[in-house]
Every structure is written in C-alpha cells, then in structure tokens.
Amino acid sequence: MATISREEVAHLARLARLAVTEDELDTFAGQLDVILQAVAQVGEIAAVDVPPTSHSVPLTNVFRDDVVQPSLLREDALAMAPDTAEDRFRVPRILDEEA
C-alpha cells in the first residue's frame, strides 16, 4: 500500500492555499496515510454483488397525494393582513441589496 509523502502533502497544501509548517507536513502526512488506508480497506471489503447506494435503507416517499380542496379566497386571506400591496402580503425589507 502506497503512503502519502511530505511532498504530496505540501503540494495539496499549496493547491488548497494552506500555510503549513514543516512539523505539520509530517503530522498531516501520517494522518492522511491513515485515512487513505481506511478508505482502501473499505474498498477491499465492498462486494461486487452489492450495488452502490446513497443510503443504507431504501427510501420511500412519505408525502400524500395532492388533492384539490377548497381554500380561502385571496381577498379573505389578505383581509386581516396588516399591510398589502398588489394583492400580496407586504412585509418589511430584510436585505439592503436591490433585487
């Protein structure tokens, strides 16, 4: 199993624009090597007959079917609003930027 070198860690640090000391290069090289070994172990265990998945259990949609039902008229909904404009609720601006 290949290990990650100090030079590779230094290269990765430069790409990520991270300032690392010489001592940190040694520390990170050891830590990254442990991580890479763990990932390689998982890769060895993965069976060919097991398809890759994003979740360990199947996901099902728990939403109900859409059913059209009577609702409030726009005028009734806006009648109790403290402020309206152009048939909509009017609320205070929370962002300083122009839309």
Jmol script that loads the backbone (N, CA, C; Angstrom):
load data "model"
ATOM      1  N   MET A   1       0.844  -1.172   0.000  1.00  0.00           N
ATOM      2  CA  MET A   1       0.000   0.000   0.000  1.00  0.00           C
ATOM      3  C   MET A   1       0.891   1.237   0.000  1.00  0.00           C
ATOM      4  N   ALA A   2       0.629   2.160  -0.921  1.00  0.00           N
ATOM      5  CA  ALA A   2       1.437   3.366  -1.036  1.00  0.00           C
ATOM      6  C   ALA A   2       1.090   4.342   0.078  1.00  0.00           C
ATOM      7  N   THR A   3       2.108   5.012   0.562  1.00  0.00           N
ATOM      8  CA  THR A   3       1.879   6.026   1.583  1.00  0.00           C
ATOM      9  C   THR A   3       1.979   7.399   0.927  1.00  0.00           C
ATOM     10  N   ILE A   4       1.409   8.372   1.583  1.00  0.00           N
ATOM     11  CA  ILE A   4       1.455   9.737   1.053  1.00  0.00           C
ATOM     12  C   ILE A   4       2.712  10.413   1.583  1.00  0.00           C
ATOM     13  N   SER A   5       3.433  11.080   0.690  1.00  0.00           N
ATOM     14  CA  SER A   5       4.713  11.685   1.076  1.00  0.00           C
ATOM     15  C   SER A   5       4.512  13.120   1.564  1.00  0.00           C
ATOM     16  N   ARG A   6       5.579  13.627   2.199  1.00  0.00           N
ATOM     17  CA  ARG A   6       5.554  15.012   2.657  1.00  0.00           C
ATOM     18  C   ARG A   6       5.396  15.960   1.473  1.00  0.00           C
ATOM     19  N   GLU A   7       6.028  15.603   0.355  1.00  0.00           N
ATOM     20  CA  GLU A   7       5.956  16.443  -0.839  1.00  0.00           C
ATOM     21  C   GLU A   7       4.524  16.496  -1.379  1.00  0.00           C
ATOM     22  N   GLU A   8       3.828  15.365  -1.328  1.00  0.00           N
ATOM     23  CA  GLU A   8       2.433  15.343  -1.780  1.00  0.00           C
ATOM     24  C   GLU A   8       1.546  16.178  -0.855  1.00  0.00           C
ATOM     25  N   VAL A   9       1.812  16.098   0.437  1.00  0.00           N
ATOM     26  CA  VAL A   9       1.054  16.908   1.398  1.00  0.00           C
ATOM     27  C   VAL A   9       1.337  18.390   1.157  1.00  0.00           C
ATOM     28  N   ALA A  10       2.603  18.729   0.901  1.00  0.00           N
ATOM     29  CA  ALA A  10       2.964  20.120   0.628  1.00  0.00           C
ATOM     30  C   ALA A  10       2.276  20.597  -0.652  1.00  0.00           C
ATOM     31  N   HIS A  11       2.221  19.731  -1.664  1.00  0.00           N
ATOM     32  CA  HIS A  11       1.547  20.079  -2.919  1.00  0.00           C
ATOM     33  C   HIS A  11       0.052  20.310  -2.677  1.00  0.00           C
ATOM     34  N   LEU A  12      -0.586  19.416  -1.926  1.00  0.00           N
ATOM     35  CA  LEU A  12      -2.008  19.577  -1.603  1.00  0.00           C
ATOM     36  C   LEU A  12      -2.245  20.865  -0.816  1.00  0.00           C
ATOM     37  N   ALA A  13      -1.353  21.176   0.106  1.00  0.00           N
ATOM     38  CA  ALA A  13      -1.483  22.401   0.903  1.00  0.00           C
ATOM     39  C   ALA A  13      -1.377  23.630   0.002  1.00  0.00           C
ATOM     40  N   ARG A  14      -0.448  23.593  -0.962  1.00  0.00           N
ATOM     41  CA  ARG A  14      -0.332  24.727  -1.892  1.00  0.00           C
ATOM     42  C   ARG A  14      -1.598  24.868  -2.731  1.00  0.00           C
ATOM     43  N   LEU A  15      -2.138  23.748  -3.219  1.00  0.00           N
ATOM     44  CA  LEU A  15      -3.363  23.800  -4.013  1.00  0.00           C
ATOM     45  C   LEU A  15      -4.526  24.369  -3.208  1.00  0.00           C
ATOM     46  N   ALA A  16      -4.582  24.015  -1.926  1.00  0.00           N
ATOM     47  CA  ALA A  16      -5.652  24.495  -1.051  1.00  0.00           C
ATOM     48  C   ALA A  16      -5.324  25.855  -0.445  1.00  0.00           C
ATOM     49  N   ARG A  17      -4.163  26.385  -0.804  1.00  0.00           N
ATOM     50  CA  ARG A  17      -3.709  27.682  -0.297  1.00  0.00           C
ATOM     51  C   ARG A  17      -3.651  27.692   1.236  1.00  0.00           C
ATOM     52  N   LEU A  18      -3.100  26.607   1.782  1.00  0.00           N
ATOM     53  CA  LEU A  18      -2.927  26.497   3.226  1.00  0.00           C
ATOM     54  C   LEU A  18      -1.460  26.685   3.572  1.00  0.00           C
ATOM     55  N   ALA A  19      -1.186  27.467   4.588  1.00  0.00           N
ATOM     56  CA  ALA A  19       0.180  27.628   5.076  1.00  0.00           C
ATOM     57  C   ALA A  19       0.418  26.573   6.152  1.00  0.00           C
ATOM     58  N   VAL A  20       1.348  25.669   5.889  1.00  0.00           N
ATOM     59  CA  VAL A  20       1.654  24.610   6.861  1.00  0.00           C
ATOM     60  C   VAL A  20       3.144  24.639   7.178  1.00  0.00           C
ATOM     61  N   THR A  21       3.464  24.308   8.410  1.00  0.00           N
ATOM     62  CA  THR A  21       4.864  24.262   8.844  1.00  0.00           C
ATOM     63  C   THR A  21       5.450  22.910   8.492  1.00  0.00           C
ATOM     64  N   GLU A  22       6.768  22.803   8.640  1.00  0.00           N
ATOM     65  CA  GLU A  22       7.458  21.530   8.369  1.00  0.00           C
ATOM     66  C   GLU A  22       6.951  20.432   9.300  1.00  0.00           C
ATOM     67  N   ASP A  23       6.721  20.786  10.568  1.00  0.00           N
ATOM     68  CA  ASP A  23       6.197  19.804  11.531  1.00  0.00           C
ATOM     69  C   ASP A  23       4.800  19.349  11.134  1.00  0.00           C
ATOM     70  N   GLU A  24       3.981  20.289  10.666  1.00  0.00           N
ATOM     71  CA  GLU A  24       2.615  19.948  10.249  1.00  0.00           C
ATOM     72  C   GLU A  24       2.628  19.033   9.031  1.00  0.00           C
ATOM     73  N   LEU A  25       3.599  19.202   8.133  1.00  0.00           N
ATOM     74  CA  LEU A  25       3.699  18.316   6.969  1.00  0.00           C
ATOM     75  C   LEU A  25       3.842  16.867   7.407  1.00  0.00           C
ATOM     76  N   ASP A  26       4.702  16.636   8.391  1.00  0.00           N
ATOM     77  CA  ASP A  26       4.885  15.266   8.898  1.00  0.00           C
ATOM     78  C   ASP A  26       3.615  14.756   9.556  1.00  0.00           C
ATOM     79  N   THR A  27       2.995  15.599  10.369  1.00  0.00           N
ATOM     80  CA  THR A  27       1.768  15.206  11.072  1.00  0.00           C
ATOM     81  C   THR A  27       0.661  14.895  10.077  1.00  0.00           C
ATOM     82  N   PHE A  28       0.451  15.806   9.126  1.00  0.00           N
ATOM     83  CA  PHE A  28      -0.625  15.612   8.142  1.00  0.00           C
ATOM     84  C   PHE A  28      -0.359  14.409   7.247  1.00  0.00           C
ATOM     85  N   ALA A  29       0.899  14.182   6.900  1.00  0.00           N
ATOM     86  CA  ALA A  29       1.226  13.019   6.060  1.00  0.00           C
ATOM     87  C   ALA A  29       0.828  11.739   6.781  1.00  0.00           C
ATOM     88  N   GLY A  30       1.111  11.653   8.064  1.00  0.00           N
ATOM     89  CA  GLY A  30       0.728  10.467   8.839  1.00  0.00           C
ATOM     90  C   GLY A  30      -0.776  10.325   8.952  1.00  0.00           C
ATOM     91  N   GLN A  31      -1.454  11.422   9.220  1.00  0.00           N
ATOM     92  CA  GLN A  31      -2.911  11.384   9.353  1.00  0.00           C
ATOM     93  C   GLN A  31      -3.589  11.033   8.029  1.00  0.00           C
ATOM     94  N   LEU A  32      -3.136  11.642   6.948  1.00  0.00           N
ATOM     95  CA  LEU A  32      -3.720  11.343   5.638  1.00  0.00           C
ATOM     96  C   LEU A  32      -3.446   9.903   5.225  1.00  0.00           C
ATOM     97  N   ASP A  33      -2.300   9.390   5.596  1.00  0.00           N
ATOM     98  CA  ASP A  33      -1.982   7.998   5.282  1.00  0.00           C
ATOM     99  C   ASP A  33      -2.949   7.050   5.986  1.00  0.00           C
ATOM    100  N   VAL A  34      -3.267   7.336   7.241  1.00  0.00           N
ATOM    101  CA  VAL A  34      -4.227   6.509   7.988  1.00  0.00           C
ATOM    102  C   VAL A  34      -5.596   6.565   7.310  1.00  0.00           C
ATOM    103  N   ILE A  35      -6.008   7.745   6.876  1.00  0.00           N
ATOM    104  CA  ILE A  35      -7.301   7.901   6.209  1.00  0.00           C
ATOM    105  C   ILE A  35      -7.316   7.120   4.899  1.00  0.00           C
ATOM    106  N   LEU A  36      -6.259   7.251   4.115  1.00  0.00           N
ATOM    107  CA  LEU A  36      -6.200   6.546   2.835  1.00  0.00           C
ATOM    108  C   LEU A  36      -6.201   5.029   3.026  1.00  0.00           C
ATOM    109  N   GLN A  37      -5.532   4.549   4.063  1.00  0.00           N
ATOM    110  CA  GLN A  37      -5.542   3.112   4.351  1.00  0.00           C
ATOM    111  C   GLN A  37      -6.948   2.646   4.725  1.00  0.00           C
ATOM    112  N   ALA A  38      -7.663   3.436   5.505  1.00  0.00           N
ATOM    113  CA  ALA A  38      -9.026   3.075   5.895  1.00  0.00           C
ATOM    114  C   ALA A  38      -9.936   3.034   4.673  1.00  0.00           C
ATOM    115  N   VAL A  39      -9.801   4.002   3.776  1.00  0.00           N
ATOM    116  CA  VAL A  39     -10.613   4.017   2.563  1.00  0.00           C
ATOM    117  C   VAL A  39     -10.279   2.806   1.697  1.00  0.00           C
ATOM    118  N   ALA A  40      -9.016   2.462   1.600  1.00  0.00           N
ATOM    119  CA  ALA A  40      -8.614   1.289   0.817  1.00  0.00           C
ATOM    120  C   ALA A  40      -9.191   0.016   1.420  1.00  0.00           C
ATOM    121  N   GLN A  41      -9.240  -0.058   2.742  1.00  0.00           N
ATOM    122  CA  GLN A  41      -9.829  -1.227   3.416  1.00  0.00           C
ATOM    123  C   GLN A  41     -11.299  -1.361   3.068  1.00  0.00           C
ATOM    124  N   VAL A  42     -12.011  -0.266   3.072  1.00  0.00           N
ATOM    125  CA  VAL A  42     -13.431  -0.299   2.728  1.00  0.00           C
ATOM    126  C   VAL A  42     -13.595  -0.758   1.283  1.00  0.00           C
ATOM    127  N   GLY A  43     -12.725  -0.280   0.405  1.00  0.00           N
ATOM    128  CA  GLY A  43     -12.776  -0.689  -0.991  1.00  0.00           C
ATOM    129  C   GLY A  43     -12.541  -2.174  -1.177  1.00  0.00           C
ATOM    130  N   GLU A  44     -11.699  -2.762  -0.343  1.00  0.00           N
ATOM    131  CA  GLU A  44     -11.425  -4.200  -0.437  1.00  0.00           C
ATOM    132  C   GLU A  44     -12.628  -5.018   0.031  1.00  0.00           C
ATOM    133  N   ILE A  45     -13.366  -4.501   1.003  1.00  0.00           N
ATOM    134  CA  ILE A  45     -14.490  -5.227   1.576  1.00  0.00           C
ATOM    135  C   ILE A  45     -15.713  -5.172   0.678  1.00  0.00           C
ATOM    136  N   ALA A  46     -15.872  -4.084  -0.057  1.00  0.00           N
ATOM    137  CA  ALA A  46     -17.061  -3.910  -0.888  1.00  0.00           C
ATOM    138  C   ALA A  46     -17.214  -5.092  -1.837  1.00  0.00           C
ATOM    139  N   ALA A  47     -18.367  -5.728  -1.788  1.00  0.00           N
ATOM    140  CA  ALA A  47     -18.626  -6.899  -2.617  1.00  0.00           C
ATOM    141  C   ALA A  47     -19.092  -6.471  -4.003  1.00  0.00           C
ATOM    142  N   VAL A  48     -18.764  -7.275  -4.984  1.00  0.00           N
ATOM    143  CA  VAL A  48     -19.141  -6.987  -6.358  1.00  0.00           C
ATOM    144  C   VAL A  48     -20.648  -7.095  -6.541  1.00  0.00           C
ATOM    145  N   ASP A  49     -21.296  -7.995  -5.800  1.00  0.00           N
ATOM    146  CA  ASP A  49     -22.728  -8.201  -5.973  1.00  0.00           C
ATOM    147  C   ASP A  49     -23.597  -7.210  -5.196  1.00  0.00           C
ATOM    148  N   VAL A  50     -22.980  -6.278  -4.495  1.00  0.00           N
ATOM    149  CA  VAL A  50     -23.735  -5.276  -3.751  1.00  0.00           C
ATOM    150  C   VAL A  50     -23.668  -3.968  -4.531  1.00  0.00           C
ATOM    151  N   PRO A  51     -24.808  -3.487  -5.027  1.00  0.00           N
ATOM    152  CA  PRO A  51     -24.777  -2.249  -5.815  1.00  0.00           C
ATOM    153  C   PRO A  51     -24.487  -1.046  -4.930  1.00  0.00           C
ATOM    154  N   PRO A  52     -23.793  -0.051  -5.484  1.00  0.00           N
ATOM    155  CA  PRO A  52     -23.552   1.172  -4.705  1.00  0.00           C
ATOM    156  C   PRO A  52     -24.872   1.883  -4.419  1.00  0.00           C
ATOM    157  N   THR A  53     -25.004   2.422  -3.222  1.00  0.00           N
ATOM    158  CA  THR A  53     -26.222   3.120  -2.834  1.00  0.00           C
ATOM    159  C   THR A  53     -25.864   4.417  -2.112  1.00  0.00           C
ATOM    160  N   SER A  54     -26.815   5.319  -2.061  1.00  0.00           N
ATOM    161  CA  SER A  54     -26.595   6.559  -1.325  1.00  0.00           C
ATOM    162  C   SER A  54     -27.094   6.434   0.114  1.00  0.00           C
ATOM    163  N   HIS A  55     -27.946   5.424   0.380  1.00  0.00           N
ATOM    164  CA  HIS A  55     -28.492   5.220   1.720  1.00  0.00           C
ATOM    165  C   HIS A  55     -28.436   3.728   2.059  1.00  0.00           C
ATOM    166  N   SER A  56     -28.338   3.446   3.339  1.00  0.00           N
ATOM    167  CA  SER A  56     -28.249   2.044   3.751  1.00  0.00           C
ATOM    168  C   SER A  56     -29.601   1.333   3.727  1.00  0.00           C
ATOM    169  N   VAL A  57     -30.672   2.099   3.778  1.00  0.00           N
ATOM    170  CA  VAL A  57     -32.016   1.510   3.709  1.00  0.00           C
ATOM    171  C   VAL A  57     -32.775   2.181   2.571  1.00  0.00           C
ATOM    172  N   PRO A  58     -33.697   1.470   1.947  1.00  0.00           N
ATOM    173  CA  PRO A  58     -34.442   2.093   0.853  1.00  0.00           C
ATOM    174  C   PRO A  58     -35.291   3.272   1.345  1.00  0.00           C
ATOM    175  N   LEU A  59     -35.359   4.297   0.527  1.00  0.00           N
ATOM    176  CA  LEU A  59     -36.169   5.459   0.869  1.00  0.00           C
ATOM    177  C   LEU A  59     -37.504   5.368   0.148  1.00  0.00           C
ATOM    178  N   THR A  60     -38.546   5.771   0.838  1.00  0.00           N
ATOM    179  CA  THR A  60     -39.854   5.812   0.205  1.00  0.00           C
ATOM    180  C   THR A  60     -40.434   7.200   0.404  1.00  0.00           C
ATOM    181  N   ASN A  61     -41.238   7.616  -0.538  1.00  0.00           N
ATOM    182  CA  ASN A  61     -41.866   8.920  -0.463  1.00  0.00           C
ATOM    183  C   ASN A  61     -43.004   8.860   0.557  1.00  0.00           C
ATOM    184  N   VAL A  62     -42.971   9.737   1.542  1.00  0.00           N
ATOM    185  CA  VAL A  62     -43.991   9.733   2.587  1.00  0.00           C
ATOM    186  C   VAL A  62     -45.019  10.846   2.404  1.00  0.00           C
ATOM    187  N   PHE A  63     -44.953  11.523   1.273  1.00  0.00           N
ATOM    188  CA  PHE A  63     -45.909  12.590   1.015  1.00  0.00           C
ATOM    189  C   PHE A  63     -47.242  12.012   0.553  1.00  0.00           C
ATOM    190  N   ARG A  64     -48.298  12.677   0.901  1.00  0.00           N
ATOM    191  CA  ARG A  64     -49.621  12.247   0.460  1.00  0.00           C
ATOM    192  C   ARG A  64     -49.834  12.710  -0.966  1.00  0.00           C
ATOM    193  N   ASP A  65     -50.788  12.136  -1.626  1.00  0.00           N
ATOM    194  CA  ASP A  65     -51.155  12.575  -2.964  1.00  0.00           C
ATOM    195  C   ASP A  65     -51.765  13.968  -2.889  1.00  0.00           C
ATOM    196  N   ASP A  66     -51.515  14.766  -3.898  1.00  0.00           N
ATOM    197  CA  ASP A  66     -52.129  16.095  -3.969  1.00  0.00           C
ATOM    198  C   ASP A  66     -53.608  15.952  -4.298  1.00  0.00           C
ATOM    199  N   VAL A  67     -54.417  16.594  -3.477  1.00  0.00           N
ATOM    200  CA  VAL A  67     -55.857  16.577  -3.701  1.00  0.00           C
ATOM    201  C   VAL A  67     -56.344  18.025  -3.680  1.00  0.00           C
ATOM    202  N   VAL A  68     -57.037  18.416  -4.726  1.00  0.00           N
ATOM    203  CA  VAL A  68     -57.561  19.775  -4.791  1.00  0.00           C
ATOM    204  C   VAL A  68     -58.686  19.904  -3.775  1.00  0.00           C
ATOM    205  N   GLN A  69     -58.577  20.926  -2.917  1.00  0.00           N
ATOM    206  CA  GLN A  69     -59.586  21.175  -1.893  1.00  0.00           C
ATOM    207  C   GLN A  69     -59.922  22.659  -1.899  1.00  0.00           C
ATOM    208  N   PRO A  70     -61.111  22.998  -1.439  1.00  0.00           N
ATOM    209  CA  PRO A  70     -61.446  24.428  -1.362  1.00  0.00           C
ATOM    210  C   PRO A  70     -60.520  25.137  -0.377  1.00  0.00           C
ATOM    211  N   SER A  71     -60.190  26.374  -0.695  1.00  0.00           N
ATOM    212  CA  SER A  71     -59.319  27.143   0.202  1.00  0.00           C
ATOM    213  C   SER A  71     -59.866  28.557   0.322  1.00  0.00           C
ATOM    214  N   LEU A  72     -59.161  29.389   1.086  1.00  0.00           N
ATOM    215  CA  LEU A  72     -59.580  30.781   1.269  1.00  0.00           C
ATOM    216  C   LEU A  72     -59.494  31.539  -0.043  1.00  0.00           C
ATOM    217  N   LEU A  73     -60.384  32.443  -0.216  1.00  0.00           N
ATOM    218  CA  LEU A  73     -60.271  33.370  -1.332  1.00  0.00           C
ATOM    219  C   LEU A  73     -59.137  34.347  -1.020  1.00  0.00           C
ATOM    220  N   ARG A  74     -58.484  34.839  -2.038  1.00  0.00           N
ATOM    221  CA  ARG A  74     -57.370  35.761  -1.841  1.00  0.00           C
ATOM    222  C   ARG A  74     -57.809  36.961  -1.013  1.00  0.00           C
ATOM    223  N   GLU A  75     -58.963  37.495  -1.294  1.00  0.00           N
ATOM    224  CA  GLU A  75     -59.445  38.665  -0.569  1.00  0.00           C
ATOM    225  C   GLU A  75     -59.624  38.365   0.911  1.00  0.00           C
ATOM    226  N   ASP A  76     -60.130  37.165   1.230  1.00  0.00           N
ATOM    227  CA  ASP A  76     -60.323  36.791   2.637  1.00  0.00           C
ATOM    228  C   ASP A  76     -58.980  36.627   3.349  1.00  0.00           C
ATOM    229  N   ALA A  77     -57.997  36.035   2.662  1.00  0.00           N
ATOM    230  CA  ALA A  77     -56.678  35.836   3.264  1.00  0.00           C
ATOM    231  C   ALA A  77     -56.001  37.177   3.527  1.00  0.00           C
ATOM    232  N   LEU A  78     -56.146  38.122   2.587  1.00  0.00           N
ATOM    233  CA  LEU A  78     -55.493  39.425   2.729  1.00  0.00           C
ATOM    234  C   LEU A  78     -56.254  40.383   3.635  1.00  0.00           C
ATOM    235  N   ALA A  79     -57.511  40.083   3.941  1.00  0.00           N
ATOM    236  CA  ALA A  79     -58.350  40.999   4.716  1.00  0.00           C
ATOM    237  C   ALA A  79     -57.787  41.285   6.102  1.00  0.00           C
ATOM    238  N   MET A  80     -57.166  40.325   6.735  1.00  0.00           N
ATOM    239  CA  MET A  80     -56.657  40.515   8.094  1.00  0.00           C
ATOM    240  C   MET A  80     -55.164  40.868   8.117  1.00  0.00           C
ATOM    241  N   ALA A  81     -54.534  41.016   6.971  1.00  0.00           N
ATOM    242  CA  ALA A  81     -53.106  41.338   6.926  1.00  0.00           C
ATOM    243  C   ALA A  81     -52.872  42.780   7.355  1.00  0.00           C
ATOM    244  N   PRO A  82     -51.789  43.049   8.079  1.00  0.00           N
ATOM    245  CA  PRO A  82     -51.510  44.423   8.491  1.00  0.00           C
ATOM    246  C   PRO A  82     -51.184  45.338   7.312  1.00  0.00           C
ATOM    247  N   ASP A  83     -50.620  44.794   6.225  1.00  0.00           N
ATOM    248  CA  ASP A  83     -50.270  45.620   5.073  1.00  0.00           C
ATOM    249  C   ASP A  83     -50.284  44.751   3.824  1.00  0.00           C
ATOM    250  N   THR A  84     -50.831  45.274   2.746  1.00  0.00           N
ATOM    251  CA  THR A  84     -50.864  44.540   1.476  1.00  0.00           C
ATOM    252  C   THR A  84     -50.477  45.483   0.357  1.00  0.00           C
ATOM    253  N   ALA A  85     -50.049  44.891  -0.746  1.00  0.00           N
ATOM    254  CA  ALA A  85     -49.733  45.659  -1.948  1.00  0.00           C
ATOM    255  C   ALA A  85     -49.858  44.728  -3.139  1.00  0.00           C
ATOM    256  N   GLU A  86     -50.557  45.155  -4.181  1.00  0.00           N
ATOM    257  CA  GLU A  86     -50.708  44.391  -5.418  1.00  0.00           C
ATOM    258  C   GLU A  86     -51.221  42.970  -5.153  1.00  0.00           C
ATOM    259  N   ASP A  87     -52.227  42.841  -4.328  1.00  0.00           N
ATOM    260  CA  ASP A  87     -52.841  41.547  -3.979  1.00  0.00           C
ATOM    261  C   ASP A  87     -51.862  40.569  -3.332  1.00  0.00           C
ATOM    262  N   ARG A  88     -50.929  41.090  -2.544  1.00  0.00           N
ATOM    263  CA  ARG A  88     -49.958  40.249  -1.834  1.00  0.00           C
ATOM    264  C   ARG A  88     -49.760  40.792  -0.428  1.00  0.00           C
ATOM    265  N   PHE A  89     -49.212  39.923   0.454  1.00  0.00           N
ATOM    266  CA  PHE A  89     -48.815  40.379   1.775  1.00  0.00           C
ATOM    267  C   PHE A  89     -47.597  41.276   1.611  1.00  0.00           C
ATOM    268  N   ARG A  90     -47.573  42.394   2.297  1.00  0.00           N
ATOM    269  CA  ARG A  90     -46.420  43.279   2.252  1.00  0.00           C
ATOM    270  C   ARG A  90     -45.683  43.152   3.577  1.00  0.00           C
ATOM    271  N   VAL A  91     -44.373  42.893   3.499  1.00  0.00           N
ATOM    272  CA  VAL A  91     -43.556  42.692   4.698  1.00  0.00           C
ATOM    273  C   VAL A  91     -42.364  43.640   4.641  1.00  0.00           C
ATOM    274  N   PRO A  92     -41.762  43.937   5.782  1.00  0.00           N
ATOM    275  CA  PRO A  92     -40.600  44.829   5.789  1.00  0.00           C
ATOM    276  C   PRO A  92     -39.426  44.201   5.022  1.00  0.00           C
ATOM    277  N   ARG A  93     -38.647  45.057   4.367  1.00  0.00           N
ATOM    278  CA  ARG A  93     -37.446  44.596   3.654  1.00  0.00           C
ATOM    279  C   ARG A  93     -36.423  44.126   4.689  1.00  0.00           C
ATOM    280  N   ILE A  94     -35.800  42.984   4.420  1.00  0.00           N
ATOM    281  CA  ILE A  94     -34.790  42.473   5.369  1.00  0.00           C
ATOM    282  C   ILE A  94     -33.389  42.506   4.762  1.00  0.00           C
ATOM    283  N   LEU A  95     -33.292  42.725   3.458  1.00  0.00           N
ATOM    284  CA  LEU A  95     -31.978  42.803   2.812  1.00  0.00           C
ATOM    285  C   LEU A  95     -31.764  44.217   2.307  1.00  0.00           C
ATOM    286  N   ASP A  96     -30.506  44.666   2.330  1.00  0.00           N
ATOM    287  CA  ASP A  96     -30.183  46.004   1.866  1.00  0.00           C
ATOM    288  C   ASP A  96     -30.007  46.074   0.364  1.00  0.00           C
ATOM    289  N   GLU A  97     -29.730  44.929  -0.275  1.00  0.00           N
ATOM    290  CA  GLU A  97     -29.462  44.929  -1.708  1.00  0.00           C
ATOM    291  C   GLU A  97     -30.741  45.052  -2.512  1.00  0.00           C
ATOM    292  N   GLU A  98     -30.615  45.666  -3.675  1.00  0.00           N
ATOM    293  CA  GLU A  98     -31.742  45.761  -4.591  1.00  0.00           C
ATOM    294  C   GLU A  98     -31.928  44.423  -5.281  1.00  0.00           C
ATOM    295  N   ALA A  99     -33.159  44.051  -5.540  1.00  0.00           N
ATOM    296  CA  ALA A  99     -33.436  42.764  -6.194  1.00  0.00           C
ATOM    297  C   ALA A  99     -33.156  42.845  -7.669  1.00  0.00           C
TER     298      ALA A  99
END
end "model"
wireframe off; spacefill off
backbone 0.3
color backbone group
